[in-house]
Amino acid sequence: MIRGDTMQASVETQSAAGTSSRGKLIVLALFAAAIAIFFYLDLGRYLSLDALKANRDGLLAFTDEHYGAAVGIFVVSYCLLVAVSLPGAVFFTLAGGFLFGSLVGTLYVNLGATTGATLAFLTSRYLLRDWVERKFGNRLGPIQDGFAKNAFSYLMTLRLIPVFPFFIVNALSGLTKVSLGTYVTATAIGIIPGSFVYAYAGRQLGTINSLKEIASPNVLLAFTLLGLLALVPTLYQKFAAKKGA
């Protein structure tokens, strides 16, 4: 009986591993298909400042006539763009401000970006975290524990400082032990300042000739200071712990 139970458990384990592998292949295939379609249809040509300006009258007319549909298309498209780590989120944010206004546009941008980032986070965790832990678990253990302990502050900093690409933060976060709730909360809050700046700029679309006019050195410095401010509680805890020791 013991031998039979052992064999059955082994078969079940192999079956589960096979199912997991098939699931990962399906997810990879879906991502590859989405990326291939994006570049094959050259959809990136619509995600530029010139394209937004050229189509602004048509976009405004469609939004006025079909507001609910426009919101749904915008949020879902933004979500998919971020989920598969495709370029163009900045122009979506500009469009959000232009079509829906600075405040409401920021809300829709936040919804689409946070949902897409969460999907990217979960995908990275599903596809790669087990492999990373098997390969580097012993060396990454202390780093993983430290990041998980102060995950909210670290993530807020990464979201606020524009030096760190959005899609890289999504993917790398999925490889850590940060909880889903902490990740979603820090992402939703951390992207608000940047989203509002670009959404507000979108309201002045006709006067913008370059993204450099939006991301000025002063704006980037302000984001950096906000990001460093988010680290203050963590740094204080570390200082207090060392002082107490």
For each residue, the residues with C-beta under 8 A, 3 or more apart:
1: 4 5
2: 5 6
3: 6 7
4: 1 7 8
5: 1 2 8 9
6: 2 3 9 10
7: 3 4 10 11
8: 4 5 11 12
9: 5 6 12 13
10: 6 7 13 14
11: 7 8 14 15
12: 8 9 15 16
13: 9 10 16 17
14: 10 11 17 18
15: 11 12 18 19
16: 12 13 19 20
17: 13 14 20 21
18: 14 15 21 22
19: 15 16 22 23
20: 16 17 23 24
21: 17 18 24 25
22: 18 19 25 26
23: 19 20 26 27 126
24: 20 21 27 28 126 127
25: 21 22 28 29
26: 22 23 29 30
27: 23 24 30 31 123 126 127
28: 24 25 31 32 127
29: 25 26 32 33
30: 26 27 33 34
31: 27 28 34 35 84 123
32: 28 29 35 36
33: 29 30 36 37
34: 30 31 37 38 80 84 86
35: 31 32 38 39 84 86
36: 32 33 39 40
37: 33 34 40 41 43
38: 34 35 41 43 44 84 86
39: 35 36 42 43 44
40: 36 37
41: 37 38
42: 39 45
43: 37 38 39 46 47
44: 38 39 47 48 86 87 88
45: 42 48 51
46: 43 51 55
47: 43 44 51 87 88 91 92
48: 44 45 51 52 91
49: 52 53 91 94 208 209 210 211
50: 53 54
51: 45 46 47 48 54 55 91
52: 48 49 55 56 59 91 94 95 98 205
53: 49 50 56 205 206
54: 50 51
55: 46 51 52 58 59
56: 52 53 59 60 98 205 206
57: 60 61
58: 55 61 62
59: 52 55 56 62 63 95 98 99
60: 56 57 63 64 98 99
61: 57 58 64 65
62: 58 59 65 66 70
63: 59 60 66 67 70 99 100
64: 60 61 67
65: 61 62
66: 62 63 69 70
67: 63 64 70 71
68: 71 72
69: 66 72 73
70: 62 63 66 67 73 74 99
71: 67 68 74 75 100 108
72: 68 69 75 76
73: 69 70 76 77
74: 70 71 77 78 92 95 96 99 100 108 112
75: 71 72 78 79 108 111 112 115
76: 72 73 79 80 112
77: 73 74 80 81 92 112
78: 74 75 81 82 89 92 96 108 109 112 113 116
79: 75 76 82 83 111 112 113 115 116 119
80: 34 76 77 83 84 116
81: 77 78 84 86 88 89 92 116
82: 78 79 85 86 89 112 113 115 116 117 119 120 166 167 170
83: 79 80 115 116 117 119 120 123
84: 31 34 35 38 80 81 120
85: 82 120 167 170 171
86: 34 35 38 44 81 82
87: 44 47
88: 44 47 81 91 92
89: 78 81 82 92 93 113 166
90: 93 94 198 211
91: 47 48 49 51 52 88 94 95
92: 47 74 77 78 81 88 89 95 96 109 112
93: 89 90 96 97 105 109 113 195 198 199 202
94: 49 52 90 91 97 98 198 199 201 202 205 208
95: 52 59 74 91 92 98 99 202
96: 74 78 92 93 99 100 105 106 108 109 199 202
97: 93 94 100 101 102 105 106 109 198 199 200 201 202 203
98: 52 56 59 60 94 95 105 202 203 205
99: 59 60 63 70 74 95 96 105 202
100: 63 71 74 96 97 104 105 108
101: 97 104 105 199 203
102: 97 105 106 196 199 200 202 203
103: 106 107 196 199
104: 100 101 107 108
105: 93 96 97 98 99 100 101 102 108 109 199 202
106: 96 97 102 103 109 110 192 195 196 199
107: 103 104 110 111
108: 71 74 75 78 96 100 104 105 111 112
109: 78 92 93 96 97 105 106 112 113 191 195 198 199
110: 106 107 113 114 188 191 192 195
111: 75 79 107 108 114 115
112: 74 75 76 77 78 79 82 92 108 109 115 116
113: 78 79 82 89 93 109 110 116 117 166 187 191 195
114: 110 111 117 118 184 187 188 191
115: 75 79 82 83 111 112 118 119
116: 78 79 80 81 82 83 112 113 119 120
117: 82 83 113 114 120 121 166 170 187
118: 114 115 121 122 180 183 184 187
119: 79 82 83 115 116 122 123
120: 82 83 84 85 116 117 123 124 167 170 171 174
121: 117 118 124 125 170 171 173 174 180 183
122: 118 119 125 126 174 180
123: 27 31 83 119 120 126 127 174
124: 120 121 127 128 129 170 171 172 173 174 175
125: 121 122 128 129 174 175
126: 23 24 27 122 123 129 174
127: 24 27 28 123 124
128: 124 125 131 132 174 175
129: 124 125 126 132 133 174 175
130: 133 134
131: 128 134 135
132: 128 129 135 136 137 140 175
133: 129 130 136 137 140
134: 130 131 137
135: 131 132
136: 132 133 139 140
137: 132 133 134 140 141
138: 141
139: 136
140: 132 133 136 137 143 144
141: 137 138 144 145
142: 145 146
143: 140 146 147
144: 140 141 147 148 176 177
145: 141 142 148 149 177
146: 142 143 149 150
147: 143 144 150 151 154 176 177 178
148: 144 145 151 176 177 178 179
149: 145 146
150: 146 147 153 154 234 237
151: 147 148 154 155 176 178 179 182 183 186
152: 155 156 182 185 186
153: 150 156 157 230 231 233 234
154: 147 150 151 157 158 231 234
155: 151 152 158 159 169 173 178 182 183 186 187 190
156: 152 153 159 160 186 189 190 227 230
157: 153 154 160 161 227 228 230 231
158: 154 155 161 164 169 190 227
159: 155 156 169 186 187 189 190 191 194 227
160: 156 157 190 193 194 223 224 226 227 230
161: 157 158 164 223 224 226 227 228
162: 194 215 220 223
163: 224
164: 158 161 168 169
165: 168 169
166: 82 89 113 117 169 170
167: 82 85 120 170 171
168: 164 165 171 172
169: 155 158 159 164 165 166 172 173
170: 82 85 117 120 121 124 166 167 173 174
171: 85 120 121 124 167 168 174 175
172: 124 168 169 175 176
173: 121 124 155 169 170 176 178 183
174: 120 121 122 123 124 125 126 128 129 170 171
175: 124 125 128 129 132 171 172
176: 144 147 148 151 172 173
177: 144 145 147 148
178: 147 148 151 155 173 182 183
179: 148 151 182 183
180: 118 121 122 183 184
181: 184 185
182: 151 152 155 178 179 185 186
183: 118 121 151 155 173 178 179 180 186 187
184: 114 118 180 181 187 188
185: 152 181 182 188 189
186: 151 152 155 156 159 182 183 189 190
187: 113 114 117 118 155 159 183 184 190 191
188: 110 114 184 185 191 192
189: 156 159 185 186 192
190: 155 156 158 159 160 186 187 230
191: 109 110 113 114 159 187 188 194 195
192: 106 110 188 189 195 196
193: 160 196 197 222 223 226
194: 159 160 162 191 197 198 223
195: 93 106 109 110 113 191 192 198 199
196: 102 103 106 192 193 199 200
197: 193 194 200 201 214 219
198: 90 93 94 97 109 194 195 201 202 214
199: 93 94 96 97 101 102 103 105 106 109 195 196 202 203
200: 97 102 196 197 203 204
201: 94 97 197 198 204 205 208 213 214
202: 93 94 95 96 97 98 99 102 105 198 199 205
203: 97 98 101 102 199 200
204: 200 201 207 208
205: 52 53 56 94 98 201 202 208
206: 53 56
207: 204
208: 49 94 201 204 205 211 213 214
209: 49 213
210: 49 213
211: 49 90 208 214 215
212: 215 216
213: 201 208 209 210 216
214: 197 198 201 208 211 219
215: 162 211 212 219 220
216: 212 213 219 220
217: 220 221
218: 221 222
219: 197 214 215 216 222 223
220: 162 215 216 217 223 224
221: 217 218 224 225
222: 193 218 219 225 226
223: 160 161 162 193 194 219 220 226 227
224: 160 161 163 220 221 227 228
225: 221 222 228 229
226: 160 161 193 222 223 229 230
227: 156 157 158 159 160 161 223 224 230 231
228: 157 161 224 225 231 232
229: 225 226 232
230: 153 156 157 160 190 226 227 233
231: 153 154 157 227 228 234 235
232: 228 229 235 236
233: 153 230 236 237
234: 150 153 154 231 237 238
235: 231 232 238 239
236: 232 233 239 240
237: 150 233 234 240 241
238: 234 235 241 242
239: 235 236 242 243
240: 236 237 243 244
241: 237 238 244 245
242: 238 239 245
243: 239 240
244: 240 241
245: 241 242
